[in-house]
Amino acid sequence: MPEDYVTDLPAGDGMAEEAGPRKRGAFLKGLHAGLVAGCVALLFATFLPLLHPYWPLADVAEHFALQVLMASAFLGALAVALRRWRWLSIIGGIAFIQAWTIHPYWPSTTALAAPAVGEARLKLVSLNVWYHNQNMPAVIDYLRDTNADVVGLVEVRDRMLPELAVLNDLYPYRLECVSVARICQELLLSKYPFTASGKGRIDGELPVLVWGEIRPMPQAPPITIAVTHLAWPFKKIRAPAEPALDPQHQSLPKGLPRLVQTEQALKLTGALDRLSSNLVLMGDFNMTPWSRTQQYLRRATGLDNKGALVPSWPAWAPSFLRLPIDHVMTRGNPQILELAAGPDVGSDHRPVEAIIALTGE
């Protein structure tokens, strides 16, 4: 082989070495671009809810505060790796806003203490069974194994009632509002007899409220347990043809989005005012606890969900990606001691399990 051909080999190796830095440079530029795009997206998601007076659906973004916080943590780590301190400060500001939004509802890991003297405890389960659930045996097994004192179910189809009837030995008392036409799909199961009850749409319109009064402790006042289901936050209130003749659509409290869900929450507020001061309300609210509408609902009714964050939807996702939209709230004598998400039972929602404390007179 000629010597001049051999001496050309090192030149080829040098060109390969130069290609490596160019590829690394393009990769870093891509990471920088992704960091900038991610920061812009998080800023948009953080401040989008402020536009709800002009575009009500913008309020939906506020429900994703936890997911925005998680994304901020990922982008913050990327900004540190790239030494992009200016972008890191922006990400830190976004993370602070979202953490401040959800911090009252952060999950608690406090161990459950033994009952105090004169205290009774109830276990409650709230579950959106899901219209399309094809695994009702899993629901039945779960409800039997968890052995709650009271169970509130929503999205119950009429075809599910025969299967749920196998629980009659465990729950001899039930309040059923389930119709073929889906006028209502709520069911309340109890080990305790109902001394008073009510069921149906509120003033003939959604949402449905099913409630029953029970007395678990003879020495304590009775409590009312209710279950409900509110609409998704994706439907705007339609402008009435004659606004002056439709005051209902003109009376939303200031600061609340003009959504059907908000309107239903206001109807629910009025109905709860007519119930006992000792109340437990559970169900699928389709809203996070930090949302404007739920905060208003709690203030107006005196209800409290004690700040425990229970990610429940969608059931298949890991907990940090699920939204806490199923809730148990109390006012008066009953107090929440513990809240937790249950297992996947074939629904698109996880059950919410609650331990409630009652004190004697």
Stockholm file with secondary structure:
# STOCKHOLM 1.0

chainA/1-361         MPEDYVTDLPAGDGMAEEAGPRKRGAFLKGLHAGLVAGCVALLFATFLPLLHPYWPLADVAEHFALQVLMASAFLGALAVALRRWRWLSIIGGIAFIQAWTIHPYWPSTTALAAPAVGEARLKLVSLNVWYHNQNMPAVIDYLRDTNADVVGLVEVRDRMLPELAVLNDLYPYRLECVSVARICQELLLSKYPFTASGKGRIDGELPVLVWGEIRPMPQAPPITIAVTHLAWPFKKIRAPAEPALDPQHQSLPKGLPRLVQTEQALKLTGALDRLSSNLVLMGDFNMTPWSRTQQYLRRATGLDNKGALVPSWPAWAPSFLRLPIDHVMTRGNPQILELAAGPDVGSDHRPVEAIIALTGE
#=GR chainA/1-361 SS CCHHHHTTHHHHHHHHHHHHHHHHHHHHHHHHHHHHHHHHHHHHHHHGGGGTTTCGGGGGGGGGHHHHHHHHHHHHHHHHHHTCHHHHHHHHHHHHHHHHHHGGGCCCCCCCCCCCTTEEEEEEEEEECCTTCCCHHHHHHHHHHHTCSEEEEESCCGGGHHHHGGGTTTCCEEEEEECTTCSCEEEEEESSCCSEEECSEETTEEEEEEEEEECSCTTSCCEEEEEEECCCTTCBCCCCSSGGGCGGGGCCCTTCCCBHHHHHHHHHHHHHHTSCSSEEEEEECSSCTTSHHHHHHHHHHTCBCTTCCCCCBSTTSCGGGSBCCEEEEEESSCEEEEEEECCCCSSSSCCEEEEEEEECC
#=GC SS_cons         CCHHHHTTHHHHHHHHHHHHHHHHHHHHHHHHHHHHHHHHHHHHHHHGGGGTTTCGGGGGGGGGHHHHHHHHHHHHHHHHHHTCHHHHHHHHHHHHHHHHHHGGGCCCCCCCCCCCTTEEEEEEEEEECCTTCCCHHHHHHHHHHHTCSEEEEESCCGGGHHHHGGGTTTCCEEEEEECTTCSCEEEEEESSCCSEEECSEETTEEEEEEEEEECSCTTSCCEEEEEEECCCTTCBCCCCSSGGGCGGGGCCCTTCCCBHHHHHHHHHHHHHHTSCSSEEEEEECSSCTTSHHHHHHHHHHTCBCTTCCCCCBSTTSCGGGSBCCEEEEEESSCEEEEEEECCCCSSSSCCEEEEEEEECC
//
